[in-house]
Amino acid sequence: MYMALFSLYISMMRLLTLFMICFSLPFFGGCEKDMPPKISLKSEGTYVSTDIIVAPGSSFTVGSIAEKTKDELSAFYVEVAYDGSSAGRLVERWFIHPDFRSRYEKDYVVTVRNIAGRERWIFNVNDSEGRISRREIRVTVQP
């Protein structure tokens, strides 16, 4: 009887050890690998970084700063979605030069349509592993 209890105890300890190893891996290096790059929008001076109301056909400047987390930056692109559409349309894309793959800054001049409506301008950065981070500005165009 003692042998059966001892065998059960050993089996439980192995199972507990395996459980601890499997669930502690993400906390010791596993999480860092899955982190997407960082992106932020400049807010000082004349830069726009929050939702805005503008007149038809007007322009404003968005300054973005992208920073790598684990993997190098590879591309930066801008999309726009009109009047509640969930899908953005690619406006421009830049492949990041190797000298700027740790930190990349880009100022982009947004020019809105000449008609009233809603626009979402989405600023995206990709890293070399394909992870994406984005920031968006919602624009209400009204006369």
Backbone torsions as a table, in degrees:
resi	resn	phi	psi	omega
1	MET	NA	-42.7	178.0
2	TYR	-62.7	-34.8	179.9
3	MET	-66.0	-40.3	178.9
4	ALA	-66.7	-41.3	177.4
5	LEU	-65.5	-41.4	178.9
6	PHE	-63.6	-42.3	178.5
7	SER	-63.7	-41.3	176.8
8	LEU	-64.7	-41.8	178.0
9	TYR	-59.8	-46.3	-180.0
10	ILE	-63.0	-42.9	179.0
11	SER	-62.0	-42.8	178.9
12	MET	-65.1	-40.0	178.9
13	MET	-65.4	-40.4	177.1
14	ARG	-63.3	-43.7	179.2
15	LEU	-63.6	-43.5	178.0
16	LEU	-63.3	-42.4	178.4
17	THR	-62.8	-45.1	178.2
18	LEU	-61.7	-43.3	177.7
19	PHE	-59.4	-46.4	-179.4
20	MET	-64.1	-40.6	179.8
21	ILE	-65.1	-48.6	-177.2
22	CYS	-61.7	-41.7	-176.0
23	PHE	-88.8	-8.6	176.1
24	SER	-94.5	-16.5	-179.5
25	LEU	-57.1	-43.4	179.8
26	PRO	-61.9	-25.4	-179.1
27	PHE	-83.0	-14.4	-178.3
28	PHE	-119.8	62.8	175.0
29	GLY	109.9	-24.8	-178.2
30	GLY	-70.1	-33.7	-177.7
31	CYS	-71.4	-37.6	-176.0
32	GLU	-60.3	-35.7	-177.6
33	LYS	-64.3	-32.1	-175.7
34	ASP	-90.3	2.0	-177.4
35	MET	-75.3	125.3	176.8
36	PRO	-73.6	166.4	177.3
37	PRO	-64.4	162.8	179.3
38	LYS	-96.3	143.8	173.4
39	ILE	-140.5	136.5	177.3
40	SER	-138.2	162.0	-180.0
41	LEU	-112.3	136.4	178.3
42	LYS	-68.0	141.4	-178.3
43	SER	-122.8	-4.7	-177.6
44	GLU	-84.1	161.6	176.4
45	GLY	62.0	-131.4	-176.5
46	THR	-95.8	5.8	178.8
47	TYR	-69.7	143.3	175.6
48	VAL	-103.3	129.2	-178.9
49	SER	-131.4	-1.0	-179.7
50	THR	-130.2	172.8	178.9
51	ASP	-57.3	148.9	-170.5
52	ILE	-146.9	154.2	173.0
53	ILE	-114.2	127.5	-177.4
54	VAL	-136.4	166.1	176.3
55	ALA	-81.6	153.7	177.9
56	PRO	-55.0	138.6	177.0
57	GLY	76.8	3.0	-177.9
58	SER	-82.3	168.3	-178.4
59	SER	-129.7	156.2	172.6
60	PHE	-153.6	163.3	-175.9
61	THR	-109.6	133.8	174.8
62	VAL	-114.6	126.4	176.3
63	GLY	-107.3	125.1	-178.6
64	SER	-117.2	149.0	177.0
65	ILE	-128.3	121.0	178.3
66	ALA	-112.3	138.9	179.5
67	GLU	-135.2	139.5	178.9
68	LYS	-72.4	154.1	171.5
69	THR	-103.6	-75.3	177.7
70	LYS	-106.4	-47.0	-176.0
71	ASP	-102.8	152.3	-176.9
72	GLU	-64.7	152.3	176.0
73	LEU	-72.3	147.4	-179.9
74	SER	-126.8	-35.0	-177.4
75	ALA	-150.5	152.3	175.6
76	PHE	-130.3	134.1	179.1
77	TYR	-148.1	158.1	-177.0
78	VAL	-120.0	135.5	176.8
79	GLU	-125.4	158.1	173.5
80	VAL	-135.9	141.3	175.7
81	ALA	-126.5	133.4	-175.0
82	TYR	-106.2	141.1	168.4
83	ASP	48.5	51.4	173.7
84	GLY	84.8	2.3	178.2
85	SER	-64.3	139.8	-179.9
86	SER	-84.9	-20.9	-179.0
87	ALA	-97.2	132.8	177.4
88	GLY	-89.9	150.8	176.5
89	ARG	-103.3	130.2	-179.6
90	LEU	-63.9	127.5	179.0
91	VAL	-101.0	-51.1	178.7
92	GLU	-151.5	152.6	177.3
93	ARG	-138.2	139.9	176.3
94	TRP	-126.4	131.2	172.1
95	PHE	-89.5	129.4	-170.9
96	ILE	-78.0	129.0	178.6
97	HIS	-63.6	144.7	-178.7
98	PRO	-53.7	-28.5	179.4
99	ASP	-69.3	-16.1	-175.0
100	PHE	-120.3	24.8	-175.2
101	ARG	-82.8	-3.9	173.4
102	SER	-95.9	-37.1	-179.2
103	ARG	-146.7	131.1	-177.6
104	TYR	-136.3	128.3	177.1
105	GLU	-115.8	139.1	-179.3
106	LYS	-144.7	126.3	171.5
107	ASP	-97.8	134.2	-178.0
108	TYR	-131.4	129.2	178.0
109	VAL	-91.7	117.0	178.5
110	VAL	-91.8	128.5	173.1
111	THR	-118.4	120.5	-176.5
112	VAL	-84.6	165.8	179.6
113	ARG	-64.4	165.5	178.7
114	ASN	-88.3	12.9	179.7
115	ILE	-125.1	155.9	178.1
116	ALA	-69.7	147.1	178.5
117	GLY	161.0	-167.0	179.5
118	ARG	-119.1	141.4	179.0
119	GLU	-133.9	141.9	172.5
120	ARG	-116.3	119.4	176.9
121	TRP	-101.9	121.7	-172.5
122	ILE	-116.3	126.0	-179.2
123	PHE	-109.9	121.1	-172.0
124	ASN	-121.3	148.6	171.1
125	VAL	-134.5	137.9	177.1
126	ASN	-110.6	147.9	169.6
127	ASP	-102.8	177.4	-175.0
128	SER	-66.9	-14.0	177.4
129	GLU	-98.4	4.4	176.4
130	GLY	89.7	2.2	177.9
131	ARG	-74.3	145.4	-174.7
132	ILE	-124.7	139.8	168.7
133	SER	-124.0	149.4	-178.4
134	ARG	-146.2	154.0	171.7
135	ARG	-132.3	147.5	-179.9
136	GLU	-135.3	155.4	175.8
137	ILE	-124.6	126.9	177.5
138	ARG	-94.4	128.2	-176.3
139	VAL	-117.5	128.2	172.0
140	THR	-102.8	120.2	-179.7
141	VAL	-101.7	117.8	-180.0
142	GLN	-146.6	145.1	-179.0
143	PRO	-68.2	NA	NA
